[in-house]
């Protein structure tokens, strides 16, 4: 749809370095998932009104700091599939996004559980 409306897909990360891209995806996903777990689900923050800002600023920080390294599919495998369909990433690199998303999410869950053993 974007290609139809705009005429061309936005510029992509051409042939990202697999190791750097994987590290960027894991770090970005970890940061986003950990922030979401802490501000939106932790018992200590019940009734807060700042979780949207914290999550939004985390997404913006990850996009600006790590997006040029990997393409920035942080925490969302659907974005990886979408950028592959739009030819902003090659299909052979989708493993980077999937492994980064699942690895970073798992790491964030483990660290959250370690730091907040009473939260279920």
C-alpha positions in Angstrom: 0.0 0.0 0.0 2.8 2.4 0.9 4.6 1.6 -2.4 1.3 2.4 -4.2 0.7 5.7 -2.4 4.3 7.0 -2.3 5.6 5.4 -5.4 8.6 3.7 -3.7 9.5 2.1 -0.4 11.5 4.2 2.0 15.2 3.7 2.1 16.3 0.4 3.8 19.2 -0.8 5.8 21.2 -2.4 2.9 22.9 -5.6 4.0 23.2 -5.0 7.7 26.1 -6.6 9.6 24.3 -9.6 11.1 26.1 -9.5 14.5 25.6 -5.8 15.0 22.0 -6.0 13.8 21.2 -8.9 16.1 22.7 -7.1 19.1 20.8 -4.0 18.2 17.5 -5.9 17.9 18.1 -7.7 21.2 19.0 -4.5 23.0 16.1 -2.5 21.5 13.6 -5.3 22.3 15.0 -5.8 25.8 14.7 -2.1 26.6 11.2 -1.8 25.2 9.9 -5.0 26.9 11.5 -4.1 30.2 10.1 -0.6 30.2 6.6 -2.0 29.4 6.9 -4.7 32.1 8.0 -2.1 34.7 5.6 0.8 34.0 2.5 -1.1 32.8 2.4 -4.3 34.7 4.4 -4.0 37.9 2.4 -3.8 41.1 4.4 -0.9 42.4 3.2 1.3 39.5 -0.5 0.6 39.7 -2.6 3.5 38.6 0.3 5.5 37.1 -0.4 7.9 34.2 3.1 8.1 32.8 3.4 4.6 31.2 2.5 5.9 27.7 5.3 8.5 27.8 7.9 6.0 29.1 7.0 3.5 26.4 6.8 6.1 23.6 10.1 7.7 24.5 11.7 4.3 24.7 10.5 3.5 21.2 11.8 6.8 19.9 15.2 6.4 21.6 15.6 2.9 20.1 14.5 4.0 16.7 16.9 6.9 16.6 19.9 5.2 18.2 19.6 1.6 16.8 17.3 1.9 13.8 20.0 2.7 11.3 22.0 -0.4 12.4 19.2 -3.0 12.0 16.1 -1.4 10.6 14.3 -1.3 14.0 11.7 -4.0 14.2 12.1 -4.0 18.0 9.6 -6.2 19.9 7.5 -6.8 16.8 8.1 -9.7 14.4 5.2 -8.3 12.3 7.3 -5.3 11.5 10.1 -7.6 10.3 7.7 -9.4 8.0 6.3 -6.0 6.8 9.7 -4.5 6.0 10.6 -7.7 4.2 7.4 -7.5 2.0 8.2 -3.9 1.3 11.7 -4.9 0.2 13.2 -2.7 3.0 15.0 -5.8 4.2 15.8 -9.0 2.5 14.0 -12.2 3.4 17.3 -14.0 4.2 17.8 -11.5 7.1 14.5 -12.1 8.8 16.1 -14.5 11.3 17.9 -11.5 12.7 14.6 -9.8 13.5 12.9 -12.9 14.8 15.8 -14.0 17.0 16.3 -10.4 18.3 12.7 -9.9 19.1 12.2 -13.2 20.9 15.7 -13.1 22.6 15.3 -9.6 23.9 11.7 -10.3 25.1 12.8 -13.4 26.9 15.8 -11.6 28.5 13.5 -8.7 29.6 11.1 -11.2 31.2 13.8 -13.0 33.1 15.4 -9.8 34.4 11.9 -8.4 35.4 11.1 -11.6 37.2 14.4 -11.6 39.0 13.9 -8.0 40.1 10.2 -8.3 40.9 9.6 -11.8 42.3 6.2 -10.9 43.8 4.7 -9.7 40.4 2.9 -12.5 38.6 
